[in-house]
Amino acid sequence: MNKLYQPMIKNDRQKRLYTKAETLAEKVKKRSTESDQEGSFSKQNLADLKKENYFSLSLPDRLGGDNLSLYEFLLMQERLAVGDGSVALSVGWHSGILMELRDEQLWDSELFEEVAAEIAAGQKVLNRAASEPATGSPTRGGMPETRAVRNGDRYIINGRKTFTTMADSLDYYIVSAYVEELNEVGWFLIERGRKGVSVDHTWDTLGMRGTGSDDLVLDNVSVKEDRLVERASQKSTVPKGWLLHIPACYLGIAIAARNDAIKFAKEFQPNSLNHPISEVPHIKQKIGEMEWKLMQARYFMYAIAEKWDQEPENRIQLQGELAAVKVTATNTANEVVDLAMRIAGGRGLSKRYSFEKYYRDVRAGLHNPPMDDAVFNTLADQAFG
């Protein structure tokens, strides 16, 4: 296989981490069709990820993790997504949020270490619950309709959150809510199983069905005041480098489609030809386009990740580049999968092959934050100074 798709490994540590992701990718790939059909996050996949201690990798060393760098994180996520994009996107949220909490120290240190200990020992899983039916993407600035009302030394929380990835598999939800007494948005740490917390199985989408991104329902949920872990007014202005797990995931899906397209082209020989279609000029043209597009997107992504890791003092200046990576990668991934579908022809629409699943899954990347128009406006503002 072309060297482009060999891992961009630079040392023994990265090789060890990549091998872990590669092993898991082969396992989750076998269940991807079932997860897609059921529209839920596979319990078997969850068990395999926990067995490999995947959920504690981004914790600091002293708290039982591997202190993943951004480059290492993307290396693993891209490979995992070649196996199943839904799995990679799902665990990417957990691991990325831990990186954010680790690096920006958003929470009280004692609480963070308490939760980190549970993650390290029991492979507990968390995710943010921010999207709502009325607000759409939280990146657009809509005020959450979920409300937190003070009652003595506790808060009472009511609301509904959509697109809660792995909702049925999470141990902790980090829920955004409008805090009336503070007149601002806050985030609450809420444990699974708490009275008033339930999951409404609403997830019925075209793609990324295996993420199990159901609705989280909060009905008079009572939490202690110390569970208000973040406030909008205290948020850091440093861009979120960990969000590059999104482009890494969709490039992984595109690589899987590329691999299958090459295999198909080398093996398929209609009776109108005396050779496989891999020798047909327009098929070779499409394969070449796929290589060219993926080469640009992947090198761009890993270059920015390396810059993030090696120049922490310059991270605040990387907002435009980070956003541009996402737009480049997700659009490129869609283009590559489309080319793979054209190579497979009508057979690409058949459930016998994975092409139609790649085609459905990769579309979701266009709707993950940040959106194309917001990125282009940011880049234009930078250009105008």
N, C-alpha and C positions, 0 to 999 in steps of 0.2 A: 504494500500500500504506500502511496505517496508520502514522503517524509513530512509533508505539511501537517499530516494528521497524527504523527507521532507526538507524544506529549512534550511540551516545552520544559523539560526537566533540567535543572541546573545543578542539583546536588542530591546526596543520598537521602536526606530528609524528604525532599519533594518526591523522590521515587517511592519512598515508603507510603506517603500519603496518597499518591496517585494510585498505587497498587490497591490500597484499601477501597478507593472509589471505583476502580475497575472491577474488583471482585463483586462489589455491591451492584454495579451496573448490570452485570451478567445475570444476577439473581432477579432484580426487579424487572428486567426485560421479559422474563418468562411469564410474569404476571400482568404485564401492561394491558393486554387485551381484556382480561377479566376486570381489572380496575376501571378501564374505560367503559365497559358495558355496565358495570354496577354504579358508576358515578360516585365512587367513594375511595378513600385512602386505605390501601390494603393493610390489614392487621399483620399479615406475614411480612410485608415490607417493613412495617414499623418494628417488628421484632428483630429482623435482620440488621436494621440500622442501629438499634440499641445494642445488639450483640457486638457490633464493631465500634461501639462508643462514639458513634458519629455525632451525637447531639452535644457532646462535651468538648469537641475539638477546638472550638474558638474561645473557650475559657482560658484565662491566664494559667501558666504552668503551676503556679503556687496554689491554684484552686482546682487542680486535677485535670486541666485541659492541655492542649498542644499549642496554645497561643498562635493560632493560624494567622499568617500574613494575608493580605488581600490577594496577592498573586497565588498563594497556595490554595486559598479558598476557591478562586475561579478555576484553577487547574482541576480541582476535585469536582466542582459543580458541573463543569462542561462535560467531563467524562461520565458522570452519573446521568446526565441528561441524554447522552447517546443511548443509554439503556432505557430510560423512561423520563421524558421531560416533566411529567406531572410530579414525580417523586423529587426530582431535583429542585423544581420551583418551590415545592412545599417545604422541604428541609432547609432550603436556602433562606427562607424568611426567618426561621428559628436561629440558624447559625449567624446570619447577618445581624439580627437584632442583638444577639449576645456580643458580637464584635462592637456594635454601637455602644452598648452599656459598658463594656470593658474599657473602650478607648475614651469615651466622653464622660464617664463617671456621672451618669445622669441620676442615679439612685443613691439613697443613703447607703454608705459602704457596708454597714452591718446587714441590711436587708439583702443587698446584692450578694454578699457572701453566703447568706443563708440559702438563697435560691440556687446559687452556684453549687453549693454543697449537695443539694438535692439532685441537680442535673448531673453532677459528676458521679454520684453514688447510684442513682436510680434511673439515669437517662431520661429525666423529666423533659417535657417539650412545652414550649411557649410560642405565642405569636401575638401580634397586635390585632385588635379588632377596631377598625376605624371607619370603614365604608358604611354608608347608610342609604336606604332607598331614596331619600329626598335630597341628599347632598352629592351623590355620585362619588367621584374620586376625592379623597380628602386633600389631595394636592391642589385642587381648584379653590380651596379656601372656604368651603361651606361650613357653617356652624353646625356641629352635631345636635340632633334632636334628642339624643340620649341625655338625660338630666341626672345630676347628682345633687341631692338636697341634704344639707347638714341636719343631723338629729343628735344633739349632745356630742359625744365623742365618736360618732359614727356618721357614715354617709349612706343614704338610701338611693339606689341607682335603678333607673327604669329606661328601657330602650331596646332597640333591635339593630343588630349589626349584620350587614351582608358581606359576602365574599370572605368569610372567615376561614381561611385555608386550614385544612386538617382539623376542623372544628370538633369532630368527634374523637380525635386522638390527642388533643391538647390537655396538658395538666394545669397550665396557667394561661389566662387571657389578660392582655394589657389593653384595657378598654378606654377609649376616649369618650369624654362626656363634658357637657357644659356645667361648670360648677357655679351655682347661683350665688353663693356668698362671696366668691372671688371675682365674679363677672369675667371669667376666662375659661379656656379649655384646659382640662387636666386629664391625666391618664391614671387609671386605677388598676392595681394588680389584683385579679380575682381568681381564686382557685376553682378548678373543676369540682363539681359535686356540691358546691355551696347552694343553700336553699334559694330558689328563685332563678337559678341558672339552668338553661336548657338549650338544646340544639334543635332547630326546625329544619328538617331535611328538604331544602328547597333547590339544591344544586342540580340544575338540568340545562347544561350548556352544550354548545357545539363541540368545543375543545377543552383540553386540560381537565377532563372529567375526573381523572384519578386524583385530583387535589382534594376532593371532598369539601369544597368551599361553601359550606352551608351557612344558614343564618344563626347567629347567636342571639338568644332572647334573654333579657334581664328584667325580671319581674319583682320589684321591691327587694332587690338584693342589698343586704346590709353588710358593710365592711368597716373595719376600724379606720380611723383617720390617717394612720400611718401607711395605709394602702394607697393613698394618693401619692404616687411615686414620681410623677412629672407634672410640670406646669408649663403652659405655652410661653409664658413670660421668661422662663428660665432656660429655654431651649438654646442650644448652641447654633452658631451661624456657620459652622464648618460643614461643607457639603458631605453627603452620605456616600462615601466610597463603597461601602458594603452593598449598595444597591446594584453594583455591577454583577451581582449574582443573576440578575434578570437577563442581561445580554448573554452571559455565559451559558445560561440554560437554553436559550433559543438558538444559539450557535451550535450547541450540542445536538439539538433536534435536527438542525440543518445538516450537520455532519452525518448523522444516522441516515438521513434521506440520501445524501450524497453516496454513502457507502452502499446502500441498497440499490441505487441507480446504476452504479458501476457494475455491481454483481449481476443485476438484471441484464445490462447491455452485453456483458461478456457471455451470458448463458442463453439469451433468447435469439433464436434463429428461425425466422418464418420460412416457409417452403418456397418463398419467392427469391430467397437469397442462398448463396452457397457459403455464407460466412455469418457469424453473429452480427447483430446490429452495432456492436462496438466499433466496427470498421466503416460504418456509414458516416459520411462527412458531417451531416447536420447533427448527428448524435455526438460525434467528437467535439463539434463546436460547442454544444451545450455542456458537455463535461468540462471543457476548457473554461467556459464562463463560470461554472460553479467554483472551480479551483481559484480563479482570479478573484471572485467576489469574497470567498471565504478567507483567502490569504490577506486581503486588505482589512477585513473586519477583525480577524483574530489578532493580527499583529498590532493593530491600533488598540484593542482592548488590553492586551497584556503589557503593552508599553506604558499605558496610563496607570495600570495597576502597579507596575514596578516603580513608576515615579511616585505614586502615593506612598508606597512602602519606604522608599529610600530618601524621600524629601518631606518628612512630616511637617516641617516648618512652612512649606509652600502649599499645604493641602487646601487652604481657603481659596487659593487662586485656581483650583482645578474644577470649579463648578461647571464651566462651559465644556471642558473636555470630557468630564464624566457623563454629562447629559448627551453629548454628541456620540459617545460610544454606544449608549443605549439606542439612540435613533439609528445609527449605522448598523448595529448588530441585528436589531429586530427586523428592519426593512431588508437587509441582506439575507437574513434567514428565510423570510417569506419568498424572496426572489429565487433562492437556491432550491427550496422545496418545490416551487412552481416548475422550475426546470426539470427536477427529478420526475415530477408528474408527467411532464411532456415527453420525457424519455420512455416512461413506462406506458404511455398512451392510455387507451381505455382500461387496460389492466390495472392502472394506478387507482382507479375508482373502486376496485374490487376489495372486499374484506379479506380476501386471501392474502393480500399484501399489506404492508404497513404504511404505504405511501399516503393513503387517504387519512390515516390517523395523524401522520406528520403534518399534513396539509391543514387539518382542523386545529391541531395543537399550536402550530406556529402562529396562527392568526391572533391568538391571545396576547402575544408579545406586543402587538400594536396598541393594546389597551392597558398595559402596565405602565406605571409612572416612570419617568416623566413623559408626557405626550409630545408628539412631534411638534405641534404648533407652539407649545410653551418653550421647547428647546430652541426653536428657530428665533423666537422673540428674544430669548436670553442671549443668543449668539449675536443677534442684530444690535442689542443694547451694548454689548461689549465692543462691537465694531465701531459704534458711534461714540464710544468712550464715555 
